[in-house]
């Protein structure tokens, strides 16, 4: 099933050159979505501005999506993205790590791939996650931007992860970034959909979404009405109701 997520973005700058048109992303990770193999299903999605990969999809699959939608592709590497086809991934741009300000003008995107050694088996390394966080996001930690989209393979600790599975538990370093930067939206993979109660979570001012499979993300200009829905937030607030840290984003599933 192709899920959909709409958010009113807090910063108007990314929409000025678009005459108010929304920014539409196809976010994907971990699992093939057979619905996208059908041309009629892709056409029903409508125009897409960018495909964003959050890890653990093969080069062939990422290349197919970019060709099928005829749009640019940006992606980060997950824990399984090593060896095999990844030794020489043909027909793909380089993977992304760190801040990307070019793919969508005026919309900064921070990419956090699987941290640590990229050779051999992927070992979980919390220390590497902390070093990655401070290396790639130092400027944002000191001066958090008004609107930034964060994409990672692993989710933040206790927000969209699998606490009972040590290998699939979120990183404390990412939870630190979530608290400090407070992005309007954080996209991640790594967590099986069957292992979580809902693929969306609210944490204070941030919507955290698990894009395992496929999610069509639509960012709309500030002030646009987006009907709230979804589960109670991680910090105890409810969608559409103020809590300890009410924020500007609203979420809906089409």
C-alpha positions as CSV (number, residue, x, y, z in Angstrom):
1,X,0.0,0.0,0.0
2,X,1.3,3.4,-0.9
3,X,0.9,5.6,2.1
4,X,0.6,9.4,2.1
5,X,1.7,12.1,4.4
6,X,1.0,15.8,4.2
7,X,2.6,18.6,6.3
8,X,2.2,22.3,6.5
9,X,5.9,23.4,6.4
10,X,6.8,26.3,8.8
11,X,9.1,28.1,6.3
12,X,7.7,29.8,3.2
13,X,11.0,30.2,1.4
14,X,11.0,26.8,-0.4
15,X,7.6,27.7,-2.1
16,X,8.3,31.1,-3.4
17,X,9.7,30.0,-6.7
18,X,7.0,27.4,-7.0
19,X,4.0,29.8,-6.9
20,X,2.8,28.1,-3.8
21,X,2.8,24.6,-5.3
22,X,3.6,21.8,-2.8
23,X,6.9,19.9,-2.7
24,X,6.2,16.3,-3.4
25,X,8.6,13.6,-2.4
26,X,8.5,9.8,-2.9
27,X,10.2,8.4,0.2
28,X,11.2,4.8,0.3
29,X,13.4,2.3,2.1
30,X,14.0,-1.4,3.1
31,X,11.1,-3.2,1.3
32,X,10.0,-3.3,-2.3
33,X,6.6,-1.8,-2.9
34,X,5.1,-3.9,-5.7
35,X,2.4,-1.3,-6.3
36,X,5.0,0.9,-7.9
37,X,5.7,-1.7,-10.6
38,X,2.3,-0.9,-12.1
39,X,2.3,2.2,-14.4
40,X,-1.3,3.1,-13.5
41,X,-0.4,3.2,-9.8
42,X,2.6,5.5,-10.5
43,X,0.4,7.8,-12.6
44,X,-2.2,8.0,-9.8
45,X,0.5,9.3,-7.5
46,X,0.8,12.4,-9.6
47,X,3.9,14.6,-10.2
48,X,6.9,13.9,-7.9
49,X,9.7,16.4,-7.4
50,X,12.3,14.1,-5.9
51,X,12.8,10.5,-4.8
52,X,14.5,10.1,-1.4
53,X,15.9,6.7,-0.3
54,X,16.4,6.0,3.4
55,X,18.5,2.9,2.9
56,X,18.4,-0.9,2.3
57,X,17.1,-0.8,-1.2
58,X,19.2,-2.2,-4.1
59,X,20.8,0.0,-6.7
60,X,18.6,-1.6,-9.3
61,X,15.4,-0.7,-7.4
62,X,16.5,2.9,-6.8
63,X,17.4,3.3,-10.4
64,X,14.1,1.8,-11.5
65,X,12.2,4.4,-9.4
66,X,14.2,7.3,-10.7
67,X,13.7,6.2,-14.3
68,X,10.0,5.3,-13.8
69,X,9.1,8.7,-12.3
70,X,11.8,10.6,-14.4
71,X,12.9,12.7,-11.5
72,X,16.1,13.2,-9.5
73,X,17.2,10.7,-6.8
74,X,19.0,11.3,-3.5
75,X,19.6,8.4,-1.1
76,X,21.6,7.4,1.9
77,X,23.1,4.0,2.7
78,X,21.6,1.6,5.2
79,X,23.2,-1.3,7.0
80,X,22.6,-3.7,4.1
81,X,24.0,-1.4,1.5
82,X,27.4,-2.9,1.1
83,X,29.1,-5.5,-1.1
84,X,27.4,-7.1,-4.1
85,X,25.8,-4.5,-6.4
86,X,27.1,-1.8,-4.1
87,X,30.7,-2.5,-5.0
88,X,30.1,-0.8,-8.4
89,X,26.5,0.7,-8.4
90,X,26.0,1.7,-12.1
91,X,23.6,4.4,-13.2
92,X,23.2,5.9,-9.8
93,X,24.4,9.2,-8.3
94,X,26.7,9.0,-5.3
95,X,25.0,8.4,-2.0
96,X,24.4,11.4,0.3
97,X,25.7,12.1,3.8
98,X,25.4,15.4,5.6
99,X,23.6,18.6,4.5
100,X,22.0,18.9,1.1
101,X,20.8,22.4,0.1
102,X,20.7,21.8,-3.6
103,X,18.2,19.0,-4.4
104,X,15.2,21.2,-3.3
105,X,16.1,24.9,-3.3
106,X,15.7,26.5,0.1
107,X,14.8,23.2,1.8
108,X,17.8,22.0,3.8
109,X,17.9,18.2,4.1
110,X,20.2,16.4,6.5
111,X,21.2,12.8,5.6
112,X,22.3,10.4,8.2
113,X,23.4,7.0,6.7
114,X,24.3,3.9,8.7
115,X,27.3,5.1,10.8
116,X,30.6,3.4,11.2
117,X,32.7,1.1,9.0
118,X,31.3,0.5,5.6
119,X,33.3,-2.7,5.0
120,X,32.2,-6.2,5.9
121,X,29.3,-6.9,8.1
122,X,27.4,-3.9,9.4
123,X,27.9,-3.7,13.2
124,X,25.8,-1.4,15.3
125,X,28.1,1.4,16.7
126,X,26.6,3.9,19.0
127,X,29.9,5.8,19.3
128,X,30.1,6.1,15.5
129,X,26.5,7.5,15.6
130,X,27.6,10.2,18.1
131,X,30.6,11.1,16.0
132,X,28.5,11.2,12.9
133,X,25.9,13.4,14.5
134,X,28.4,16.0,15.7
135,X,30.4,15.9,12.4
136,X,27.5,16.2,10.0
137,X,25.1,18.4,12.0
138,X,27.4,20.6,14.1
139,X,26.2,23.9,12.5
140,X,22.6,22.9,12.9
141,X,23.1,22.0,16.6
142,X,24.5,25.4,17.2
143,X,22.0,27.3,15.1
144,X,18.9,25.1,14.4
145,X,17.3,26.1,11.1
146,X,13.7,27.2,10.9
147,X,12.8,24.3,8.7
148,X,14.9,21.3,8.0
149,X,14.1,17.8,6.8
150,X,16.1,15.1,8.4
151,X,16.5,11.7,6.8
152,X,18.2,8.7,8.4
153,X,18.2,4.9,8.1
154,X,18.0,4.3,11.9
155,X,15.3,6.2,13.8
156,X,16.0,8.2,17.0
157,X,16.0,6.3,20.3
158,X,12.5,5.5,21.5
159,X,10.8,7.3,18.6
160,X,9.8,4.8,15.9
161,X,12.3,2.2,16.7
162,X,12.1,-1.4,18.1
163,X,13.2,-1.1,21.8
164,X,13.2,-4.9,22.4
165,X,15.6,-5.6,19.5
166,X,19.1,-4.1,20.3
167,X,20.1,-4.1,16.6
168,X,16.9,-2.2,15.6
169,X,16.8,0.2,18.5
170,X,17.2,3.9,17.7
171,X,20.4,5.9,18.3
172,X,20.7,8.1,21.3
173,X,22.7,10.5,19.2
174,X,19.8,10.9,16.8
175,X,17.4,11.5,19.7
176,X,19.8,14.3,20.8
177,X,19.5,15.8,17.3
178,X,15.8,15.5,17.4
179,X,15.7,17.4,20.7
180,X,18.2,20.0,19.7
181,X,17.2,20.7,16.0
182,X,13.5,19.9,16.3
183,X,12.9,19.5,12.6
184,X,9.3,19.6,11.3
185,X,9.8,16.2,9.7
186,X,12.1,13.2,10.2
187,X,12.0,10.3,7.8
188,X,13.6,6.9,8.5
189,X,13.6,3.3,7.6
190,X,15.2,0.2,9.4
191,X,12.1,-0.5,11.5
192,X,9.7,-3.2,10.2
193,X,6.2,-1.9,9.8
194,X,4.9,-5.0,11.7
195,X,7.0,-4.1,14.7
196,X,5.5,-0.7,15.3
197,X,2.0,0.4,16.3
198,X,1.9,3.2,13.7
199,X,4.3,4.3,11.0
200,X,3.9,7.9,12.1
201,X,4.8,9.4,15.5
202,X,4.7,12.9,16.9
203,X,7.5,14.0,19.1
204,X,7.0,17.5,20.4
205,X,7.2,19.7,17.2
206,X,8.4,16.9,14.9
207,X,6.5,14.3,12.9
208,X,8.7,11.1,12.6
209,X,7.7,8.8,9.8
210,X,8.8,5.3,9.0
211,X,9.1,5.1,5.2
212,X,9.8,1.4,4.9
213,X,8.1,0.5,1.7
214,X,6.8,3.8,0.2
215,X,5.4,7.1,1.5
216,X,4.3,10.0,-0.7
217,X,5.3,13.1,1.3
218,X,3.6,16.4,0.4
219,X,5.0,19.6,2.0
220,X,2.6,22.5,1.6
221,X,3.1,26.2,2.3
222,X,2.6,27.5,5.9
223,X,-0.9,28.5,6.7
224,X,-2.3,25.7,4.5
225,X,-5.0,23.7,6.3
226,X,-4.1,20.1,6.7
227,X,-6.5,17.9,8.7
228,X,-4.8,16.3,11.7
229,X,-4.9,12.6,12.2
230,X,-2.7,9.8,13.5
231,X,-1.7,8.4,16.8
232,X,-1.1,10.3,20.1
233,X,2.4,11.8,20.2
234,X,5.3,10.3,22.0
235,X,5.3,13.0,24.6
236,X,1.7,12.5,25.5
237,X,0.0,15.2,23.4
238,X,-2.7,14.4,20.8
239,X,-2.9,15.4,17.2
240,X,-4.4,18.9,16.9
241,X,-4.2,19.6,20.6
242,X,-1.6,21.7,22.4
243,X,0.7,19.9,24.8
244,X,4.0,20.5,26.5
245,X,5.6,21.4,23.2
246,X,2.9,22.3,20.7
247,X,4.3,22.7,17.2
248,X,3.3,24.0,13.7
249,X,3.0,20.8,11.9
250,X,-0.1,18.8,11.2
251,X,-0.2,15.4,9.6
252,X,-2.8,13.6,7.6
253,X,-2.9,10.3,5.6
254,X,-4.8,10.4,2.3
